[in-house]
Amino acid sequence: MNTLHRTATLVLLGLAFGAAAQPTSPSAPATSTTAAASPAGEPAVENSDLNAPLFYQLLLGEINVVGGEPGAGYSLLLDAARKRKDPDLYRRAVDVALQARSGEAALTAARAWAQELPSSPQANRFVLQILLALNRVAETTPVLQAILQASPVIERNDTINAIPQTYGRVTDKALAATVVREALEPSLKQPFHAAAAWTTLGRMELAQDRLPQALAAARKGHGIDPASPFPALLALELMERGQADAEVLVREHLQANTTQSPSNFAVPLAYARILVDLQRNSDARTQLESLTTRQPEQAEPWLLLGSLQLQDNALPQAGASLQKYMALARQAGDERSARSLTQAYLLMAQIAEQQQDFPTANAWLDRIENVDDILAAQMRRASLLARQGQMDKARELLRSQPERRPEDARLKLVAEAQLLRDFKNWQQSYEVYSEAAARFPQDTDLIYDQAMMAEKAGKLVDMERLLRQLIAAKPDHHHAYNALGYSLADRNLRLPEARQLIEKAISLAPGDAYIQDSLGWVEFRMGNTVQALTILQGAYGKRPDPEIAAHLGEVLWTTGQREQALKIWREGLLLSADNETLQETLKRLQVQP
């Protein structure tokens, strides 16, 4: 017995005997009792209702977890949870299993929790999440049904609306849609839930790019409850995807929804935004003028209306709308309003500039405290334009931002390159990073980003040249050594040189698990399977990561340890189901873990 466990055992025995002195029965824990009167001004101390053996068991379980024996700790905690029928203890057992990267054990604990405490709202949610992470989608139907049945009627539509996001990472979208449809059958027949249920089914179709079927589902939900916002919001998404016929449904919803509730402005506001994206500014302005008339205390419509009025050169009206927005946003006082105020200040500055009032324009710009906030807001706007196929306009939007500080030019170029990267326009992103690196040649981070985009764009010669340039400029840049070494290893080229580069990276950053992963991978490529396995297991134990899981699993698979490989891959999918390296590995090896 090591020193930690020997000391812990002595302490625990003392605690256990102390607890045994309380009048409790081993088979039936006593209720909490208040201790002797505390000194005046101090809260009374309440004794635990645990009996001595169970108290000892729980502490011993936690000692095992901390001491590096999570399996033993998990067993003790799960047994205690069953004895106590305590949701917190079940939750702790699930957490320990997940931390130990044991999906099956986590599932066992969650199922025991759901079976023992069927009224617990969290138990089945954990079962569902774990099943999805383990890619056991077909088993989720009864679990999802139980979650829906346990959800209060007034909250059930929210639960239904959350289903598409819950199943969002499932790779077999058709199977997910089938499972969800079966679980929602009762809700489709209930008027209060049918609109939300049909909307969710429509989104499951949308996830498969089955746009006509998604629109048909939206129409069914709208037909049952024209005033419900859920089918209309789905129709708006379909409008964004080019389904022009969906607009009729949105208009019918707006006609049916005559209430003035603040909760009913989401659809008209989203509709106005999409009309702007479709360059139907006149229609958008009509919607916003109606919305601001009916609900003048809602801030966001005033901001969008002001920007449209500015585009139409209606400067006095734009200024009035923006002033109204700023007053409402300041009253709200939240972070979102503060960020949107930046956009309002920019628009007010633009109005003043067009009126040749340059001092006032500068005064509005001076109100902006953080230029990064401007670029963040405009980046979101540019992303939306790009998603609508208007990448040129998105890039123009970013480039047109004012440069009030020397570093602003860099921020603009990086934002543009990141936008292109996010939309996998590797070549154009590489070109923008190249422009940025040329304008700021001393910025080594830009050289590294340029090299990474060169690899994505298939310019491997340029990538190697840039990384070597970076190493020459900054000899302690461990990421550059690692990136170059890993790239060579992954392409099975110049493996001794690749290992030398990665070993140099390790000497600069010995604790980096990702660099250890690169070393294990190059050893595997060189045929040193035993050494590769040891290194990769160490890297994965230090930092569970889907990419490291992909490499470790492949080495295990190659050495015939296929059950262990499947286990590691499942854990990787539990961490990130859409990781490119992991998905490519599974596809190449034709494995379904």
C-alpha positions as CSV (number, residue, x, y, z in Angstrom):
1,M,0.0,0.0,0.0
2,N,1.6,3.3,-1.0
3,T,1.9,6.3,1.4
4,L,-1.1,8.2,-0.1
5,H,-3.5,5.3,0.3
6,R,-2.1,4.3,3.7
7,T,-2.5,7.8,5.1
8,A,-5.9,8.2,3.5
9,T,-7.1,4.9,4.9
10,L,-6.1,5.9,8.5
11,V,-7.8,9.2,8.1
12,L,-10.9,7.6,6.6
13,L,-11.1,5.0,9.4
14,G,-11.0,7.8,11.9
15,L,-13.8,9.7,10.1
16,A,-15.8,6.5,9.7
17,F,-15.6,5.7,13.4
18,G,-16.6,9.3,14.2
19,A,-19.6,8.9,11.9
20,A,-20.4,5.6,13.5
21,A,-20.9,7.4,16.8
22,Q,-23.9,9.1,15.3
23,P,-27.2,7.3,15.9
24,T,-27.6,5.9,12.3
25,S,-28.4,2.5,11.0
26,P,-26.2,0.9,8.3
27,S,-29.3,-0.1,6.3
28,A,-31.2,3.1,6.6
29,P,-29.3,6.5,6.8
30,A,-30.7,8.8,9.4
31,T,-32.2,12.1,8.5
32,S,-30.0,15.2,9.0
33,T,-29.9,16.5,12.6
34,T,-28.8,19.9,13.8
35,A,-25.7,19.8,15.9
36,A,-25.3,21.4,19.3
37,A,-26.0,25.1,19.4
38,S,-23.3,27.2,17.7
39,P,-21.8,30.3,19.1
40,A,-23.9,33.4,18.7
41,G,-23.8,34.8,15.1
42,E,-22.6,31.6,13.5
43,P,-24.8,29.3,11.4
44,A,-25.8,26.0,12.9
45,V,-23.9,23.0,11.8
46,E,-25.9,20.2,10.2
47,N,-24.5,16.7,10.4
48,S,-24.5,14.5,7.3
49,D,-27.1,11.8,7.0
50,L,-24.6,9.3,5.7
51,N,-23.9,6.3,7.8
52,A,-20.3,5.3,8.5
53,P,-19.8,2.5,5.9
54,L,-21.3,4.6,3.1
55,F,-19.3,7.7,4.1
56,Y,-16.2,5.6,4.0
57,Q,-17.1,4.2,0.6
58,L,-17.7,7.6,-0.9
59,L,-14.4,9.0,0.3
60,L,-12.5,5.9,-0.7
61,G,-14.1,6.1,-4.2
62,E,-12.8,9.7,-4.5
63,I,-9.4,8.8,-3.3
64,N,-9.2,6.1,-6.0
65,V,-10.2,8.7,-8.6
66,V,-7.6,11.2,-7.5
67,G,-5.0,8.5,-7.1
68,G,-5.2,7.4,-10.7
69,E,-7.6,4.4,-10.3
70,P,-10.8,5.8,-11.8
71,G,-12.2,2.3,-12.5
72,A,-12.2,1.4,-8.9
73,G,-13.5,4.8,-7.9
74,Y,-16.3,4.6,-10.4
75,S,-17.4,1.2,-9.1
76,L,-17.5,2.5,-5.5
77,L,-19.4,5.7,-6.5
78,L,-21.9,3.9,-8.7
79,D,-22.6,1.3,-5.9
80,A,-23.1,4.2,-3.5
81,A,-25.5,5.9,-5.9
82,R,-27.6,2.8,-6.1
83,K,-27.7,2.4,-2.4
84,R,-28.7,6.0,-1.8
85,K,-30.8,6.5,-5.0
86,D,-29.0,9.9,-5.2
87,P,-29.0,11.8,-8.5
88,D,-25.9,13.7,-7.5
89,L,-24.0,10.5,-6.9
90,Y,-25.2,9.0,-10.2
91,R,-24.0,12.2,-11.9
92,R,-20.6,11.9,-10.2
93,A,-20.3,8.3,-11.4
94,V,-21.1,9.4,-15.0
95,D,-18.5,12.2,-14.8
96,V,-15.8,9.9,-13.5
97,A,-16.4,7.5,-16.4
98,L,-16.4,10.3,-18.9
99,Q,-13.1,11.6,-17.5
100,A,-11.7,8.2,-17.8
101,R,-12.8,8.1,-21.4
102,S,-15.0,5.1,-20.8
103,G,-18.2,5.7,-22.8
104,E,-19.7,2.3,-21.9
105,A,-19.2,2.8,-18.2
106,A,-20.8,6.2,-18.4
107,L,-23.7,4.7,-20.3
108,T,-24.1,2.0,-17.6
109,A,-24.2,4.6,-14.8
110,A,-26.6,6.9,-16.7
111,R,-29.0,4.1,-17.5
112,A,-29.0,2.9,-13.9
113,W,-29.7,6.5,-12.9
114,A,-32.7,6.7,-15.3
115,Q,-34.0,3.3,-14.3
116,E,-33.8,4.0,-10.5
117,L,-35.0,7.6,-10.7
118,P,-37.3,7.8,-13.8
119,S,-38.5,11.3,-12.7
120,S,-35.0,12.8,-12.8
121,P,-34.9,15.2,-15.8
122,Q,-31.2,14.8,-16.3
123,A,-30.7,11.1,-16.3
124,N,-32.2,10.3,-19.7
125,R,-30.5,13.4,-21.2
126,F,-27.2,11.9,-20.2
127,V,-28.2,8.5,-21.7
128,L,-29.1,10.3,-25.0
129,Q,-25.9,12.3,-25.2
130,I,-23.7,9.3,-24.5
131,L,-25.5,7.0,-27.0
132,L,-25.1,9.7,-29.7
133,A,-21.5,10.1,-28.8
134,L,-21.0,6.3,-29.1
135,N,-22.8,6.5,-32.5
136,R,-25.6,4.2,-31.3
137,V,-28.3,6.4,-32.8
138,A,-30.8,3.6,-33.4
139,E,-31.0,3.0,-29.6
140,T,-32.1,6.6,-28.8
141,T,-35.8,6.4,-29.8
142,P,-37.2,5.3,-26.4
143,V,-34.8,7.6,-24.5
144,L,-35.9,10.6,-26.6
145,Q,-39.6,9.6,-26.0
146,A,-39.0,9.4,-22.3
147,I,-37.4,12.9,-22.3
148,L,-40.3,14.3,-24.1
149,Q,-42.9,12.6,-21.9
150,A,-41.1,13.9,-18.8
151,S,-40.9,17.4,-20.0
152,P,-43.6,19.7,-18.7
153,V,-46.2,20.6,-21.3
154,I,-45.4,24.3,-21.1
155,E,-41.7,23.6,-21.7
156,R,-42.0,20.7,-24.2
157,N,-41.9,22.8,-27.3
158,D,-38.5,24.1,-26.2
159,T,-37.4,20.5,-25.8
160,I,-38.7,19.6,-29.2
161,N,-37.0,22.5,-30.8
162,A,-33.6,21.5,-29.3
163,I,-33.7,18.0,-30.9
164,P,-32.0,19.0,-34.3
165,Q,-29.1,20.5,-32.5
166,T,-28.8,17.5,-30.2
167,Y,-28.6,15.2,-33.3
168,G,-26.5,17.7,-35.3
169,R,-23.2,15.7,-35.2
170,V,-24.7,12.4,-36.1
171,T,-23.2,11.3,-39.4
172,D,-26.1,9.1,-40.6
173,K,-28.6,12.0,-41.0
174,A,-31.3,9.7,-42.5
175,L,-31.2,7.4,-39.5
176,A,-31.3,10.4,-37.1
177,A,-34.4,11.7,-39.0
178,T,-36.1,8.3,-38.7
179,V,-35.4,8.0,-35.0
180,V,-36.7,11.6,-34.3
181,R,-39.8,11.0,-36.4
182,E,-40.7,7.9,-34.4
183,A,-40.1,9.7,-31.1
184,L,-42.3,12.7,-32.2
185,E,-45.3,10.7,-33.4
186,P,-47.4,11.5,-30.3
187,S,-46.5,15.2,-30.5
188,L,-47.5,15.4,-34.1
189,K,-51.1,14.6,-32.9
190,Q,-51.2,17.2,-30.2
191,P,-52.2,20.7,-31.4
192,F,-50.1,22.5,-28.8
193,H,-46.9,20.6,-29.9
194,A,-47.6,19.8,-33.6
195,A,-46.1,22.9,-35.1
196,A,-42.9,22.5,-33.1
197,A,-42.8,18.8,-34.0
198,W,-43.2,19.4,-37.7
199,T,-40.6,22.1,-37.6
200,T,-38.1,19.8,-36.0
201,L,-38.8,17.1,-38.6
202,G,-38.3,19.8,-41.2
203,R,-34.9,20.7,-39.8
204,M,-33.9,17.0,-39.8
205,E,-34.7,17.0,-43.5
206,L,-32.8,20.2,-44.0
207,A,-29.8,18.6,-42.4
208,Q,-29.9,16.1,-45.3
209,D,-30.3,18.9,-47.9
210,R,-33.8,17.7,-48.6
211,L,-35.2,21.1,-49.1
212,P,-38.6,20.3,-50.6
213,Q,-39.3,17.8,-47.8
214,A,-38.2,20.4,-45.2
215,L,-40.6,22.9,-46.8
216,A,-43.4,20.3,-46.8
217,A,-42.9,19.8,-43.1
218,A,-43.0,23.5,-42.4
219,R,-46.2,23.8,-44.3
220,K,-47.8,21.0,-42.2
221,G,-46.8,22.7,-39.0
222,H,-48.0,26.1,-40.3
223,G,-51.3,24.6,-41.4
224,I,-52.0,23.3,-37.8
225,D,-51.0,26.6,-36.1
226,P,-50.5,29.6,-38.5
227,A,-49.6,31.8,-35.5
228,S,-46.7,29.6,-34.3
229,P,-43.3,31.1,-35.1
230,F,-41.6,27.8,-35.4
231,P,-42.6,26.8,-39.0
232,A,-42.1,30.4,-40.1
233,L,-38.5,30.4,-38.7
234,L,-37.8,27.2,-40.6
235,A,-39.3,28.8,-43.7
236,L,-36.8,31.7,-43.3
237,E,-33.9,29.2,-43.2
238,L,-35.3,27.7,-46.4
239,M,-35.4,31.2,-48.0
240,E,-31.7,31.6,-47.1
241,R,-31.1,28.3,-48.9
242,G,-32.9,29.5,-52.1
243,Q,-36.4,28.1,-51.5
244,A,-38.4,31.1,-52.7
245,D,-41.7,29.3,-52.2
246,A,-41.1,29.4,-48.4
247,E,-41.7,33.2,-48.3
248,V,-45.5,32.7,-48.7
249,L,-45.5,30.8,-45.5
250,V,-43.7,33.6,-43.7
251,R,-46.1,36.2,-45.0
252,E,-49.1,34.1,-43.9
253,H,-47.6,33.8,-40.5
254,L,-47.2,37.6,-40.2
255,Q,-50.8,38.1,-41.2
256,A,-52.0,35.5,-38.7
257,N,-49.9,36.8,-35.8
258,T,-51.6,40.0,-34.7
259,T,-50.4,40.1,-31.1
260,Q,-48.1,42.9,-29.9
261,S,-46.0,40.6,-27.6
262,P,-42.3,41.3,-27.6
263,S,-41.8,37.6,-28.2
264,N,-43.5,37.9,-31.5
265,F,-40.9,40.2,-33.2
266,A,-38.3,37.5,-33.9
267,V,-39.9,36.4,-37.2
268,P,-40.5,39.8,-38.8
269,L,-37.0,40.9,-37.7
270,A,-35.4,37.8,-39.2
271,Y,-37.5,38.2,-42.3
272,A,-36.3,41.8,-42.7
273,R,-32.6,40.7,-42.3
274,I,-33.0,38.1,-45.0
275,L,-34.7,40.6,-47.3
276,V,-31.6,42.8,-46.8
277,D,-29.4,39.9,-47.7
278,L,-31.4,39.3,-50.8
279,Q,-30.9,43.0,-51.7
280,R,-34.6,43.6,-51.4
281,N,-34.1,46.8,-49.3
282,S,-37.4,48.3,-50.1
283,D,-39.3,45.3,-48.8
284,A,-37.1,45.1,-45.8
285,R,-37.6,48.7,-45.0
286,T,-41.4,48.3,-45.2
287,Q,-41.2,45.4,-42.7
288,L,-39.0,47.3,-40.3
289,E,-41.2,50.4,-40.5
290,S,-44.2,48.3,-39.6
291,L,-42.3,46.5,-36.8
292,T,-41.0,49.7,-35.2
293,T,-44.5,51.2,-35.3
294,R,-46.1,48.2,-33.7
295,Q,-43.3,47.5,-31.1
296,P,-41.3,50.8,-30.8
297,E,-39.6,49.6,-27.6
298,Q,-37.7,46.8,-29.4
299,A,-34.1,48.1,-30.0
300,E,-32.8,45.9,-32.8
301,P,-35.3,46.8,-35.6
302,W,-34.3,50.5,-35.2
303,L,-30.7,49.7,-35.9
304,L,-31.4,47.8,-39.0
305,L,-33.9,50.4,-40.2
306,G,-31.4,53.2,-39.6
307,S,-28.8,51.4,-41.7
308,L,-31.3,50.9,-44.6
309,Q,-32.4,54.5,-44.4
310,L,-28.7,55.5,-44.6
311,Q,-28.3,53.3,-47.8
312,D,-31.3,55.1,-49.3
313,N,-29.6,58.5,-48.4
314,A,-32.5,59.4,-46.1
315,L,-30.0,60.9,-43.7
316,P,-32.4,62.7,-41.2
317,Q,-34.6,59.6,-40.9
318,A,-31.5,57.4,-40.5
319,G,-30.2,59.6,-37.7
320,A,-33.5,59.6,-35.9
321,S,-33.8,55.8,-36.1
322,L,-30.2,55.3,-34.8
323,Q,-30.8,57.8,-32.0
324,K,-33.8,55.8,-30.9
325,Y,-31.8,52.6,-31.1
326,M,-29.0,54.0,-29.0
327,A,-31.3,55.2,-26.3
328,L,-32.9,51.8,-26.0
329,A,-29.6,49.9,-26.1
330,R,-28.2,52.1,-23.3
331,Q,-31.2,51.3,-21.2
332,A,-30.7,47.5,-21.8
333,G,-27.1,47.8,-20.7
334,D,-26.1,44.3,-21.7
335,E,-23.0,43.2,-23.6
336,R,-24.8,42.5,-26.8
337,S,-26.3,46.0,-26.8
338,A,-22.8,47.5,-26.1
339,R,-21.3,45.7,-29.1
340,S,-24.2,46.8,-31.3
341,L,-23.6,50.4,-30.2
342,T,-20.3,50.2,-32.0
343,Q,-22.1,49.7,-35.3
344,A,-24.5,52.5,-34.5
345,Y,-21.6,54.9,-33.8
346,L,-20.1,53.9,-37.2
347,L,-23.3,54.6,-39.0
348,M,-23.7,58.0,-37.2
349,A,-20.2,58.8,-38.3
350,Q,-21.0,57.9,-41.8
351,I,-24.1,60.2,-41.8
352,A,-22.0,63.1,-40.5
353,E,-19.3,62.4,-43.1
354,Q,-21.9,62.5,-45.9
355,Q,-23.1,65.8,-44.5
356,Q,-19.5,67.1,-44.7
357,D,-19.6,67.4,-40.9
358,F,-16.1,65.9,-40.2
359,P,-15.7,67.0,-36.6
360,T,-19.0,65.3,-35.7
361,A,-17.9,62.2,-37.6
362,N,-14.7,62.1,-35.7
363,A,-16.6,62.6,-32.4
364,W,-18.8,59.5,-33.2
365,L,-15.7,57.4,-34.0
366,D,-14.1,58.5,-30.8
367,R,-16.9,56.9,-28.9
368,I,-15.7,53.5,-30.1
369,E,-13.4,52.1,-27.4
370,N,-12.3,48.9,-28.9
371,V,-11.6,48.6,-32.7
372,D,-11.5,44.8,-32.3
373,D,-15.2,45.0,-31.5
374,I,-15.9,46.7,-34.8
375,L,-14.1,44.0,-36.8
376,A,-15.8,41.2,-34.8
377,A,-19.2,42.7,-35.6
378,Q,-18.3,43.2,-39.3
379,M,-16.8,39.7,-39.4
380,R,-20.2,38.3,-38.5
381,R,-21.9,40.4,-41.1
382,A,-19.3,39.3,-43.7
383,S,-19.8,35.7,-42.7
384,L,-23.5,36.0,-43.4
385,L,-22.9,37.6,-46.8
386,A,-20.4,34.8,-47.7
387,R,-22.9,32.2,-46.6
388,Q,-25.3,33.7,-49.1
389,G,-22.8,33.3,-51.9
390,Q,-21.7,37.0,-51.7
391,M,-18.0,36.5,-50.7
392,D,-16.8,39.4,-52.8
393,K,-19.2,41.8,-50.9
394,A,-18.1,40.2,-47.6
395,R,-14.4,40.9,-48.4
396,E,-15.2,44.4,-49.6
397,L,-17.0,45.0,-46.3
398,L,-14.0,44.1,-44.3
399,R,-11.5,46.0,-46.5
400,S,-13.6,49.1,-46.3
401,Q,-13.3,49.4,-42.6
402,P,-11.3,52.5,-41.4
403,E,-7.7,52.2,-40.3
404,R,-7.4,54.4,-37.3
405,R,-4.4,52.7,-35.7
406,P,-1.3,51.2,-37.3
407,E,-2.3,47.7,-36.4
408,D,-5.8,48.0,-37.9
409,A,-4.5,47.1,-41.4
410,R,-3.2,43.8,-40.0
411,L,-6.5,43.1,-38.1
412,K,-8.5,43.7,-41.3
413,L,-6.3,41.3,-43.4
414,V,-6.3,38.6,-40.7
415,A,-10.1,38.9,-40.5
416,E,-10.5,38.5,-44.2
417,A,-8.1,35.6,-44.4
418,Q,-9.9,33.9,-41.5
419,L,-13.3,34.4,-43.3
420,L,-11.9,32.7,-46.4
421,R,-10.4,29.9,-44.3
422,D,-13.7,29.3,-42.5
423,F,-15.4,28.8,-45.9
424,K,-12.5,26.6,-47.0
425,N,-11.4,29.0,-49.7
426,W,-7.8,27.8,-49.1
427,Q,-6.2,29.4,-52.1
428,Q,-7.7,32.9,-51.5
429,S,-7.0,32.7,-47.8
430,Y,-3.4,31.9,-48.6
431,E,-3.2,34.9,-50.9
432,V,-4.5,37.2,-48.2
433,Y,-2.1,35.8,-45.6
434,S,0.7,36.3,-48.1
435,E,-0.4,40.0,-48.5
436,A,-0.5,40.4,-44.8
437,A,3.0,38.8,-44.3
438,A,4.4,41.0,-47.1
439,R,3.1,44.1,-45.4
440,F,4.2,43.0,-41.9
441,P,7.4,41.0,-42.6
442,Q,8.5,40.9,-38.9
443,D,5.3,39.3,-37.8
444,T,6.2,35.6,-37.5
445,D,2.7,34.6,-36.6
446,L,1.6,35.7,-40.1
447,I,4.3,33.6,-41.7
448,Y,3.1,30.6,-39.8
449,D,-0.5,31.1,-40.7
450,Q,0.5,31.6,-44.3
451,A,2.4,28.3,-44.3
452,M,-0.6,26.5,-42.8
453,M,-2.8,27.9,-45.6
454,A,-0.2,26.9,-48.2
455,E,-0.6,23.3,-47.0
456,K,-4.4,23.5,-47.2
457,A,-4.1,25.0,-50.7
458,G,-1.8,22.2,-51.9
459,K,1.2,24.4,-52.1
460,L,3.5,22.1,-50.2
461,V,6.7,23.5,-51.6
462,D,5.6,27.0,-50.5
463,M,4.7,25.6,-47.1
464,E,8.1,24.1,-46.6
465,R,9.8,27.3,-47.8
466,L,7.8,29.4,-45.4
467,L,8.4,27.2,-42.4
468,R,12.1,27.1,-43.0
469,Q,12.0,30.9,-43.3
470,L,10.2,31.0,-40.0
471,I,12.7,28.7,-38.3
472,A,15.6,30.8,-39.6
473,A,13.9,34.0,-38.3
474,K,12.8,32.5,-35.0
475,P,14.9,29.4,-34.1
476,D,12.8,28.7,-31.0
477,H,9.4,28.5,-32.8
478,H,8.5,24.9,-31.8
479,H,5.3,25.0,-33.8
480,A,7.2,25.5,-37.0
481,Y,9.5,22.5,-36.4
482,N,6.6,20.4,-35.5
483,A,4.4,21.4,-38.5
484,L,7.2,20.8,-41.0
485,G,8.2,17.5,-39.4
486,Y,4.6,16.3,-39.2
487,S,3.8,17.3,-42.8
488,L,6.8,15.2,-44.0
489,A,5.8,12.2,-41.8
490,D,2.2,12.4,-42.9
491,R,3.2,12.3,-46.5
492,N,5.8,9.5,-45.8
493,L,8.7,11.7,-47.0
494,R,12.2,12.1,-45.7
495,L,11.3,10.4,-42.5
496,P,14.7,10.7,-40.7
497,E,14.6,14.5,-41.3
498,A,11.0,14.6,-40.1
499,R,11.9,12.9,-36.9
500,Q,14.9,15.2,-36.4
501,L,12.6,18.3,-36.8
502,I,10.0,16.9,-34.4
503,E,12.6,16.0,-31.8
504,K,13.8,19.6,-32.0
505,A,10.3,20.7,-31.3
506,I,10.1,18.4,-28.3
507,S,13.3,19.9,-26.9
508,L,11.7,23.3,-27.1
509,A,8.3,22.2,-25.7
510,P,8.8,18.9,-23.9
511,G,5.3,18.9,-22.4
512,D,3.4,19.4,-25.6
513,A,1.2,16.4,-26.2
514,Y,0.6,17.3,-29.9
515,I,4.3,17.3,-30.6
516,Q,4.5,13.9,-28.9
517,D,1.7,12.8,-31.2
518,S,3.8,13.9,-34.2
519,L,6.8,11.9,-32.9
520,G,4.7,8.8,-32.4
521,W,3.3,9.2,-35.9
522,V,6.8,9.5,-37.5
523,E,8.0,6.5,-35.6
524,F,5.0,4.6,-36.9
525,R,5.8,5.7,-40.4
526,M,9.3,4.4,-40.0
527,G,8.1,1.0,-38.9
528,N,8.9,1.4,-35.2
529,T,5.5,0.3,-34.1
530,V,6.2,-0.6,-30.5
531,Q,7.9,2.7,-29.8
532,A,5.2,4.6,-31.7
533,L,2.5,2.9,-29.6
534,T,4.2,3.8,-26.3
535,I,4.6,7.5,-27.4
536,L,1.1,7.8,-28.7
537,Q,-0.4,6.2,-25.5
538,G,1.5,8.7,-23.4
539,A,0.4,11.6,-25.6
540,Y,-3.3,10.5,-25.4
541,G,-3.1,9.9,-21.7
542,K,-1.8,13.5,-21.2
543,R,-4.3,15.1,-23.6
544,P,-7.3,13.1,-24.9
545,D,-7.7,14.6,-28.4
546,P,-9.6,13.3,-31.5
547,E,-6.5,13.7,-33.7
548,I,-4.3,11.8,-31.3
549,A,-7.0,9.2,-31.0
550,A,-7.0,8.8,-34.8
551,H,-3.3,8.0,-34.8
552,L,-3.3,5.8,-31.7
553,G,-6.2,3.9,-33.0
554,E,-4.5,3.3,-36.4
555,V,-1.4,1.9,-34.7
556,L,-3.5,-0.4,-32.5
557,W,-5.5,-1.5,-35.5
558,T,-2.4,-2.2,-37.5
559,T,-0.9,-4.3,-34.7
560,G,-4.1,-6.4,-34.4
561,Q,-5.4,-4.8,-31.3
562,R,-8.7,-4.0,-33.0
563,E,-11.1,-4.0,-30.1
564,Q,-8.8,-1.5,-28.3
565,A,-8.5,0.6,-31.5
566,L,-12.3,0.7,-31.8
567,K,-12.5,1.8,-28.1
568,I,-10.0,4.7,-28.7
569,W,-11.8,5.8,-31.9
570,R,-15.2,5.8,-30.0
571,E,-13.6,8.0,-27.4
572,G,-12.3,10.3,-30.1
573,L,-15.7,10.6,-31.6
574,L,-17.1,11.3,-28.1
575,L,-14.7,14.3,-28.0
576,S,-15.4,15.5,-31.6
577,A,-17.4,13.6,-34.1
578,D,-16.5,15.8,-37.0
579,N,-12.7,15.9,-36.6
580,E,-11.2,15.7,-40.1
581,T,-8.2,13.6,-39.3
582,L,-10.3,11.1,-37.4
583,Q,-13.0,10.9,-40.0
584,E,-10.4,10.5,-42.8
585,T,-8.7,7.7,-40.8
586,L,-12.0,5.8,-40.3
587,K,-12.9,6.2,-44.0
588,R,-9.5,5.1,-45.2
589,L,-9.5,2.0,-43.0
590,Q,-13.2,1.4,-43.8
591,V,-14.1,1.2,-40.1
592,Q,-17.4,2.0,-38.4
593,P,-16.6,2.1,-34.6
